[in-house]
Amino acid sequence: MQVDAALTKPQARRTFAAMNVTLAPALEEFIQRKVGEGAYSSADEMIAASLAMMRTGEDEEWKAGARGKITKGLESARAGRVHAPDEVAGWMAEQKTAWQSRDGAK
Protein backbone atom coordinates (compact mmCIF):
# COMPACT_ATOMS: atom_id res chain seq x y z
CA MET A 1 0.00 0.00 0.00
CA GLN A 2 1.39 3.43 -0.88
CA VAL A 3 0.66 6.29 1.48
CA ASP A 4 1.36 10.00 1.08
CA ALA A 5 3.48 11.27 3.95
CA ALA A 6 1.36 14.06 5.44
CA LEU A 7 0.02 14.95 8.83
CA THR A 8 -2.78 17.20 7.66
CA LYS A 9 -5.18 17.27 4.76
CA PRO A 10 -3.60 18.67 1.60
CA GLN A 11 -4.19 22.36 1.05
CA ALA A 12 -4.27 24.23 -2.25
CA ARG A 13 -0.86 24.11 -4.01
CA ARG A 14 0.59 21.98 -1.26
CA THR A 15 2.36 18.83 -2.39
CA PHE A 16 3.50 15.84 -0.40
CA ALA A 17 6.16 13.26 -1.02
CA ALA A 18 5.11 9.66 -1.51
CA MET A 19 6.27 7.08 1.00
CA ASN A 20 6.04 3.33 0.71
CA VAL A 21 4.95 1.66 3.92
CA THR A 22 4.80 -2.08 4.55
CA LEU A 23 1.90 -3.07 6.78
CA ALA A 24 0.89 -6.33 8.35
CA PRO A 25 -2.14 -7.77 6.56
CA ALA A 26 -4.35 -7.16 9.61
CA LEU A 27 -3.48 -3.43 9.58
CA GLU A 28 -4.09 -3.14 5.85
CA GLU A 29 -7.48 -4.83 6.27
CA PHE A 30 -8.31 -2.49 9.15
CA ILE A 31 -7.48 0.57 7.03
CA GLN A 32 -9.46 -0.74 4.07
CA ARG A 33 -12.44 -1.48 6.33
CA LYS A 34 -12.43 2.04 7.85
CA VAL A 35 -12.17 3.63 4.40
CA GLY A 36 -14.92 1.31 3.12
CA GLU A 37 -17.17 2.30 6.05
CA GLY A 38 -16.71 5.94 5.07
CA ALA A 39 -14.81 6.96 8.19
CA TYR A 40 -12.03 8.27 5.91
CA SER A 41 -11.95 9.10 2.23
CA SER A 42 -8.66 7.29 1.64
CA ALA A 43 -5.91 5.30 3.31
CA ASP A 44 -3.75 8.44 3.13
CA GLU A 45 -6.34 10.42 5.10
CA MET A 46 -6.68 7.73 7.75
CA ILE A 47 -2.94 7.39 8.29
CA ALA A 48 -2.46 11.17 8.36
CA ALA A 49 -5.25 11.48 10.95
CA SER A 50 -3.76 8.64 13.01
CA LEU A 51 -0.32 10.26 13.01
CA ALA A 52 -1.82 13.62 13.96
CA MET A 53 -3.59 11.97 16.92
CA MET A 54 -0.35 10.27 17.91
CA ARG A 55 1.53 13.57 17.79
CA THR A 56 -1.16 15.27 19.89
CA GLY A 57 -0.97 12.46 22.45
CA GLU A 58 2.80 12.80 22.73
CA ASP A 59 2.45 16.57 23.18
CA GLU A 60 -0.14 16.10 25.92
CA GLU A 61 2.00 13.48 27.65
CA TRP A 62 4.97 15.86 27.63
CA LYS A 63 2.83 18.72 28.97
CA ALA A 64 1.45 16.54 31.77
CA GLY A 65 4.98 15.50 32.75
CA ALA A 66 6.17 19.11 32.73
CA ARG A 67 3.19 20.23 34.83
CA GLY A 68 3.97 17.53 37.38
CA LYS A 69 7.60 18.63 37.64
CA ILE A 70 6.60 22.28 38.00
CA THR A 71 4.11 21.42 40.73
CA LYS A 72 6.73 19.37 42.57
CA GLY A 73 9.21 22.26 42.33
CA LEU A 74 6.68 24.78 43.62
CA GLU A 75 5.79 22.51 46.53
CA SER A 76 9.50 22.17 47.39
CA ALA A 77 9.96 25.94 47.28
CA ARG A 78 6.91 26.53 49.49
CA ALA A 79 8.35 24.02 51.97
CA GLY A 80 11.62 25.96 52.04
CA ARG A 81 13.62 23.40 50.08
CA VAL A 82 15.43 25.78 47.73
CA HIS A 83 18.96 26.05 46.38
CA ALA A 84 21.25 29.04 45.98
CA PRO A 85 21.55 30.39 42.42
CA ASP A 86 25.27 29.50 42.23
CA GLU A 87 24.50 25.93 43.26
CA VAL A 88 21.82 25.63 40.57
CA ALA A 89 24.12 27.14 37.92
CA GLY A 90 26.82 24.60 38.80
CA TRP A 91 24.39 21.70 38.63
CA MET A 92 23.07 22.93 35.26
CA ALA A 93 26.62 23.20 33.88
CA GLU A 94 27.30 19.60 34.98
CA GLN A 95 24.08 18.43 33.32
CA LYS A 96 24.97 20.23 30.10
CA THR A 97 28.44 18.67 30.02
CA ALA A 98 26.98 15.21 30.63
CA TRP A 99 24.35 15.74 27.93
CA GLN A 100 26.93 16.94 25.40
CA SER A 101 29.28 14.01 26.04
CA ARG A 102 26.39 11.54 25.88
CA ASP A 103 24.98 12.93 22.62
CA GLY A 104 28.29 13.89 21.04
CA ALA A 105 27.23 17.55 20.91
CA LYS A 106 29.76 20.34 21.01
C-alpha positions as CSV (number, residue, x, y, z in Angstrom):
1,M,0.0,0.0,0.0
2,Q,1.4,3.4,-0.9
3,V,0.7,6.3,1.5
4,D,1.4,10.0,1.1
5,A,3.5,11.3,3.9
6,A,1.4,14.1,5.4
7,L,0.0,15.0,8.8
8,T,-2.8,17.2,7.7
9,K,-5.2,17.3,4.8
10,P,-3.6,18.7,1.6
11,Q,-4.2,22.4,1.0
12,A,-4.3,24.2,-2.2
13,R,-0.9,24.1,-4.0
14,R,0.6,22.0,-1.3
15,T,2.4,18.8,-2.4
16,F,3.5,15.8,-0.4
17,A,6.2,13.3,-1.0
18,A,5.1,9.7,-1.5
19,M,6.3,7.1,1.0
20,N,6.0,3.3,0.7
21,V,4.9,1.7,3.9
22,T,4.8,-2.1,4.5
23,L,1.9,-3.1,6.8
24,A,0.9,-6.3,8.3
25,P,-2.1,-7.8,6.6
26,A,-4.3,-7.2,9.6
27,L,-3.5,-3.4,9.6
28,E,-4.1,-3.1,5.9
29,E,-7.5,-4.8,6.3
30,F,-8.3,-2.5,9.2
31,I,-7.5,0.6,7.0
32,Q,-9.5,-0.7,4.1
33,R,-12.4,-1.5,6.3
34,K,-12.4,2.0,7.8
35,V,-12.2,3.6,4.4
36,G,-14.9,1.3,3.1
37,E,-17.2,2.3,6.1
38,G,-16.7,5.9,5.1
39,A,-14.8,7.0,8.2
40,Y,-12.0,8.3,5.9
41,S,-12.0,9.1,2.2
42,S,-8.7,7.3,1.6
43,A,-5.9,5.3,3.3
44,D,-3.8,8.4,3.1
45,E,-6.3,10.4,5.1
46,M,-6.7,7.7,7.8
47,I,-2.9,7.4,8.3
48,A,-2.5,11.2,8.4
49,A,-5.3,11.5,11.0
50,S,-3.8,8.6,13.0
51,L,-0.3,10.3,13.0
52,A,-1.8,13.6,14.0
53,M,-3.6,12.0,16.9
54,M,-0.3,10.3,17.9
55,R,1.5,13.6,17.8
56,T,-1.2,15.3,19.9
57,G,-1.0,12.5,22.5
58,E,2.8,12.8,22.7
59,D,2.5,16.6,23.2
60,E,-0.1,16.1,25.9
61,E,2.0,13.5,27.6
62,W,5.0,15.9,27.6
63,K,2.8,18.7,29.0
64,A,1.5,16.5,31.8
65,G,5.0,15.5,32.8
66,A,6.2,19.1,32.7
67,R,3.2,20.2,34.8
68,G,4.0,17.5,37.4
69,K,7.6,18.6,37.6
70,I,6.6,22.3,38.0
71,T,4.1,21.4,40.7
72,K,6.7,19.4,42.6
73,G,9.2,22.3,42.3
74,L,6.7,24.8,43.6
75,E,5.8,22.5,46.5
76,S,9.5,22.2,47.4
77,A,10.0,25.9,47.3
78,R,6.9,26.5,49.5
79,A,8.4,24.0,52.0
80,G,11.6,26.0,52.0
81,R,13.6,23.4,50.1
82,V,15.4,25.8,47.7
83,H,19.0,26.0,46.4
84,A,21.3,29.0,46.0
85,P,21.6,30.4,42.4
86,D,25.3,29.5,42.2
87,E,24.5,25.9,43.3
88,V,21.8,25.6,40.6
89,A,24.1,27.1,37.9
90,G,26.8,24.6,38.8
91,W,24.4,21.7,38.6
92,M,23.1,22.9,35.3
93,A,26.6,23.2,33.9
94,E,27.3,19.6,35.0
95,Q,24.1,18.4,33.3
96,K,25.0,20.2,30.1
97,T,28.4,18.7,30.0
98,A,27.0,15.2,30.6
99,W,24.4,15.7,27.9
100,Q,26.9,16.9,25.4
101,S,29.3,14.0,26.0
102,R,26.4,11.5,25.9
103,D,25.0,12.9,22.6
104,G,28.3,13.9,21.0
105,A,27.2,17.6,20.9
106,K,29.8,20.3,21.0
